[in-house]
Amino acid sequence: MPEITEWRDRIWRYRLIGSRCGGCGSTYYPPRNSRCLKCGGDLEEVELPRRGKLLSYTVVYQAPTLYKYSTPYIVGYIELLDGTRLFAMLTDVEPDEVRVGMELEATLRKLYTYGESGHIVYGVKFRPAVG
Amino acid sequence: MEGIVAVGYGLVRVGEYWAKDIVSLAADAASMALDMAKQPSVDALYVGSALSGALGIQGNLAIHVADELGFADGLAVNISAGGASSGLAVLSGIDRLLSGSAEYVLVGGVEKVSDNLPSDVLEAILIDIDRRVLKYSGLTDAGLAAIMARLYMEEYGVSKEKITSLSVLDHENGVNNPYAMFRRAVSLDMAMSAPLVADPLTIFDVAPYGDGAAFLVLTTKEKALEEGLDYMEFLGYGVARNRVPISHRSNLLSFDASAEAASVALSRANISIDSLRFVELFDNFSITGVLALEALGLSGSGSGADDVWSGKFNLDRQVSVDIMGGLKARGHPIGATGAYQLCEAFMRFEEAPRREYGLVHMMSGFDDQAIVFVVGGGGSA
């Protein structure tokens, strides 16, 4: 039942929740359950900024089964305004419009659907920032 | 570190073995290694396999391989650690010998990817790397490598052609390897214009997965000399880990674990990097091979691709890289790949009897856990 794991991860995945260190301010996404990797300090959950810029990206042509109907799709390596770095799918943009350095904002979208159960899994994607 | 040697190697050509199951494939390679070592009594068996359990092929694999080989007793340990599986099997065998608990150990790995659909194999590999990061972003292993490649090109102003020149070198060298999945040279044009897997990487930037098995018989140098066996000596090893998930790293292009493992291995072996004759990279992608070159200290940051492009690591140069074809041409039987690299190093020493040194680099994921062995040729003759 892999779908249980999607349910367990739903809150941080929907709301872009990461971890922030009370000691040195380092942030992590996905959130860490243990201690800060840099200083060993205590971590707390925090909603991360929803804007950032694109550091690098790829267009995926050979996808795992759950994403096979989405190809080709774009996955970005993104730095949020507070410096947190993460990987997320880009949406509302075509491959030839994507530029390293472009401003992005988070949006909640459908990720994939389980065929047998029809269970739809949602999560954060990023689109070109408006305004 | 001193005194541990390999006295036998065995491997099958990487490819698709429809008529063989995973246990008999492992036994074929292991039997060849045992024959070369003159059929010693083995005290412990360590079998690496990344996916045999995850894909439902055979759980608890090592006891089945031990039984197939007719081992009546002795330790049988299964190690599943992605691309580092067989490297950790070798390392565990060495430690067993160093502890004095064994006189002979059989170590290696086996992978069977053709028993499952490619999409199922891909998913098992992605879960090995990091379920949360990859599954919720749609990223694949090749996609992650592609993001690194574009970052590298942006950061250092390096062309894609220079990165891909490592794949061309692999194919050129793989022609000489009878166990390689692909024994033909390819042109840079062909590699660049091939179908995209994850832009900007084409199928020629991605090491092909294949079925494979490779094993080594290890013992002490003292025992090898006593029995009159030719050997390859393990002069040093190092192992280190990088941060996971990969989004928590401050620099995607810095393979810190590989750097640490190499530094420890060379210092244990008391050998400088300049005295190496060859280096085997765990180049599961062209870009990861380039980043490994830089981490190991063979190239400066941002100059690995330039160095490969300029021919600095070709076969006729002082330090040659991927002399038997690397992961691209030999093929990548994931949990067995590290054992292949060591078997190939042994083959090299057989052909070049003079004393020389090689460095073998392995890792799981993207530098998640790195192992480096420094090896040297030798023999009783």
HADDOCK unambig.tbl for C-alpha pairs under 7 A between the chains (distance, minus, plus):
assign (segid A and resid 28 and name CA) (segid B and resid 248 and name CA) 5.96 0.50 0.50
assign (segid A and resid 29 and name CA) (segid B and resid 247 and name CA) 6.93 0.50 0.50
assign (segid A and resid 56 and name CA) (segid B and resid 147 and name CA) 5.62 0.50 0.50
assign (segid A and resid 56 and name CA) (segid B and resid 150 and name CA) 6.16 0.50 0.50
assign (segid A and resid 56 and name CA) (segid B and resid 151 and name CA) 5.61 0.50 0.50
assign (segid A and resid 57 and name CA) (segid B and resid 147 and name CA) 5.13 0.50 0.50
assign (segid A and resid 58 and name CA) (segid B and resid 143 and name CA) 6.06 0.50 0.50
assign (segid A and resid 58 and name CA) (segid B and resid 146 and name CA) 5.86 0.50 0.50
assign (segid A and resid 58 and name CA) (segid B and resid 147 and name CA) 5.56 0.50 0.50
assign (segid A and resid 58 and name CA) (segid B and resid 198 and name CA) 5.99 0.50 0.50
assign (segid A and resid 58 and name CA) (segid B and resid 199 and name CA) 5.23 0.50 0.50
assign (segid A and resid 59 and name CA) (segid B and resid 198 and name CA) 5.34 0.50 0.50
assign (segid A and resid 59 and name CA) (segid B and resid 199 and name CA) 5.02 0.50 0.50
assign (segid A and resid 60 and name CA) (segid B and resid 143 and name CA) 6.13 0.50 0.50
assign (segid A and resid 60 and name CA) (segid B and resid 197 and name CA) 6.50 0.50 0.50
assign (segid A and resid 60 and name CA) (segid B and resid 198 and name CA) 4.40 0.50 0.50
assign (segid A and resid 60 and name CA) (segid B and resid 199 and name CA) 6.62 0.50 0.50
assign (segid A and resid 61 and name CA) (segid B and resid 196 and name CA) 6.69 0.50 0.50
assign (segid A and resid 61 and name CA) (segid B and resid 197 and name CA) 5.22 0.50 0.50
assign (segid A and resid 61 and name CA) (segid B and resid 198 and name CA) 5.58 0.50 0.50
assign (segid A and resid 62 and name CA) (segid B and resid 197 and name CA) 5.52 0.50 0.50
assign (segid A and resid 62 and name CA) (segid B and resid 198 and name CA) 7.00 0.50 0.50
assign (segid A and resid 63 and name CA) (segid B and resid 140 and name CA) 6.85 0.50 0.50
assign (segid A and resid 64 and name CA) (segid B and resid 119 and name CA) 5.65 0.50 0.50
assign (segid A and resid 64 and name CA) (segid B and resid 122 and name CA) 6.38 0.50 0.50
assign (segid A and resid 64 and name CA) (segid B and resid 123 and name CA) 5.98 0.50 0.50
assign (segid A and resid 65 and name CA) (segid B and resid 119 and name CA) 5.95 0.50 0.50
assign (segid A and resid 67 and name CA) (segid B and resid 138 and name CA) 6.70 0.50 0.50
assign (segid A and resid 75 and name CA) (segid B and resid 137 and name CA) 6.77 0.50 0.50
assign (segid A and resid 75 and name CA) (segid B and resid 138 and name CA) 6.97 0.50 0.50
assign (segid A and resid 75 and name CA) (segid B and resid 139 and name CA) 6.44 0.50 0.50
assign (segid A and resid 85 and name CA) (segid B and resid 247 and name CA) 6.04 0.50 0.50
assign (segid A and resid 86 and name CA) (segid B and resid 247 and name CA) 5.31 0.50 0.50
assign (segid A and resid 87 and name CA) (segid B and resid 137 and name CA) 6.11 0.50 0.50
assign (segid A and resid 88 and name CA) (segid B and resid 137 and name CA) 4.51 0.50 0.50
assign (segid A and resid 89 and name CA) (segid B and resid 137 and name CA) 5.26 0.50 0.50
assign (segid A and resid 89 and name CA) (segid B and resid 138 and name CA) 6.61 0.50 0.50
